[in-house]
């Protein structure tokens, strides 16, 4: 016997029920003495066995394609389903997270057959589809969903007898093999991707031409037989769990637990951090102990060159962006934040001890000061990426909402920004080889190699190193600037200072101590704003966000 049957054979509760796809056998076995127990306990359990026999003589092949999407000047291959029955296009959150695609907030209700809401989404991602010959670029907005479909096709399809399509270039050469779907292309994009050309392969199979190649759809006649058996433990503990979570919502968050990795980063920082002759902090990158044995870097210069050339080509089309971008990178040279190196990778006993960081521009025209920022991609994989071999470090960043609420308590307040905070912290010479880049000012000049000498935005441990260094500065200057210690440790959000006092003299003194404390480590406080001019006494005008911000209109 495969299962026990304790239910009477009635039309309403038959142990065997006929389904369209085959025969489903379901039975539940419970041991209970009705004379002793008349109530079911709140956490009762039972065993349930299900057996499914499925026999099918036809399969539907849906049109799939391998498509390229462009992100930060780089092309990524994703598997797409072309669905004319969908009004919009979608992308799986798995693919969005893997490529680290930023999203915008939006609210969508996804409805299925019968108008029933089946999913909700609060994210949308602009994407750019590139044809294989790069002659067509399609801009679109893809709604982000946790999962788009099951594996397509459902079963491996025999392609030995597809002689009639040997002359076609398929958009998905492995369309007969089950695989995950990353993107769903809906009717909002289909008119832009469909080309002339339709071939009838058989009575039930159709081939259609697209900018990605030919896609196949229709019935594939092959017998399919599947047999599955599943044993589950059924419990009504779910209600208990939900009720417990309801009460836990009102509880205070537990104290964060320090993990061994976080403790390692803290001990490593204390043991390796020093200060240079001019007072700047010098830090080491927290490499994982598995590097370079089980975690290893690979050849990275070639891919960095390719991405730079692609990025350079794109920003040249944007008019003045190339000139602005070059100015931002050259500022690294003028401030001695990077230096030129020979174009070779560092290899010791067959292991790579250097890494080239691809970089690209992030443009924010609404910003009052820094409108173009250079972002470095330390997640680019070789064998492993630079971020893979580094510890991220514990989260030291304060809760922004609580910080702002506390800031509003003060009668007199000030706010400032630590200028180029990451780049004011030096990286030890032995670790600078992990921060090489490719750059040139003119498209006609040869490529040049440089290494970044400071903490770099885009490396996963950079936020930890920056905030931890501020905390270290707060302790180092505590005897001389006691008011600054509390501000730097509890009233700072990354590089933004939000503090104040209930009296004008105290607010002025606190700001003065913060500025002096930061200056000892080469951290200039700029973009300063206050709510009373007395707090700004003796502060240079070029350190202010706006010299007229306290002049109110009459």
C-alpha positions, 0 to 999 in steps of 0.5 A: 500500500502507498497510503492508508484510507480512513475516509468513507467512499462518498461522492464528496470525499472519495479517496481517488478523484479523476483529473484532466491530466491523469489520476490523483490519489490523496489520503490522510492518516490520523491516529486519534481515540474519539472516546478520549479526545473530543477536541483538536489541539491547537498544534495538531499534526498529521501526515498527508501523502499525495501521488500524481500520475500525469500522462500528456501527449502534447506540449506547448512551446512558448516563444523565448529569446536570449536578449541583451540589456545595457547597464552602465555601458555594459551588456548582460544576457538574459532569457526572455519570454515573448508574451503577446497576452501581457500588456506590460513588460516585467523583469524578475527581481532575481535578475534585477538584484544580480545585476544591481539594477536601481529601481523607481517606486511605483504601485502596480496590481497584476491581474490574471485570468478572470480579472483576479489580482495575483501579485503586487509590485512596488518597483519599476526598472527602466531597461534598454534592450540591444539587438545582437547587431547593436543596430537597434536600441529599445527603451522600456520600463519593466515592472519588477516581480519576484518570479515571472513563470515556472521553468520554460519549457516544462520538460526537455523537448527532443530537437533531433527531428527539427531539420526544417529549422536548421537554416534559422538563427534561433533567438534562443538556441536552447529553447527546448531545454527547461530554464528560468525566465528573467524578462517577460516582453509584453505587447508594449514592446512586441511591435518594436521587436517583430520583423517580417518573416513567418515560417510554418514548421509543421501543422502545430509549430510556428517560427517568427522572425524578431530582432533577436532571431527566430522564435518558435511557438506551438504544440510539440507532439511528444508523449510525456509521462511523469510520476511524483509522490510527496509526503507532507506533515500538515500542522495548524501551527501557521495560525500560532505563528501569525498571532505571535508575529502580530504581537512581535510587531509592537516589541522593541527591536532586539540588540544587534548581535555582533557576528564573528565577521563583524568582530574580525573587521573591528579587530582588524581595523584597530590593529592596522589603522594608522595616521600619516604625517599630516594627520590623515587616517590610513586604513587596510582593506578587510580581505577575507581569510579565504583569499587567495586560496578558495576565493581568487581574483582573475584577469580584470584589465581586459574587461575594464578596458572594454567597459571604459571604451563603451562608456567613453563612446556613450558619454561622447554622445552626451555633449559636455558630459565627457568634458565634465567627467574627465574633469572629475577624474583628473581632480583625483590626480590634482588632489593626489588621490590617484597616481599613474602605474604601469599597465600590468597586473600583479601576480604572485605564485599564480594568484592575482593580487590586483584588480581593475575597477570599471567606472561610469558616470552618474549624473544628477542635474538637480544637485546644487554642487556635484552634478556628475559623480564617478562610480566604481564597480567593484562587483565586476566578476573575474574569477571572483569580484573584489567585493567577493573577497572583502568583508563588508563590515558591520553596519554603523550607519544610524537610522536617518529618521531618528536622527532627523527627529532628534535634530528637530529637538534643538532650538538652534541647529546646524548642518554640514557635509564632510567634503569628499569624505571617502577620499580623505581616508588613505588606503595602505600602499599594499592594498592600493593594487586592488584599486586600479582603473583605466582612463584617458582624457582624449579619445585619440590618446593612448589608454593610461593605467592609474591606481586609486590611493583612497577609500573608493565609493563602490567598494563594499567595505567603503561605508564601514571604513569611512564611518568607523574612521569618523568614530576613531577620530571622535575618540582621538580628539575627545580630550581636546574637543569633547563636544565634537565626540558626541556629534561625530558618533551619534549625530552624523549620517555618513558624511552629513552632520546634523546637530545643534543646541538649546543655546546660541553660545553652545551651538556656536561652540559645538560647530567650532569643535566639530570643524576643528576636530575634522580638520585634524584628519583632513576632513573639511566641513562644507555646505554648512547651513544654520538657523541663526547667523550667530552660529556662523561667526568666523566661518568662511563664506566658501564653506556655506551652502548659500550665503543668502539662505538666512535672508528672508523675502519681505 
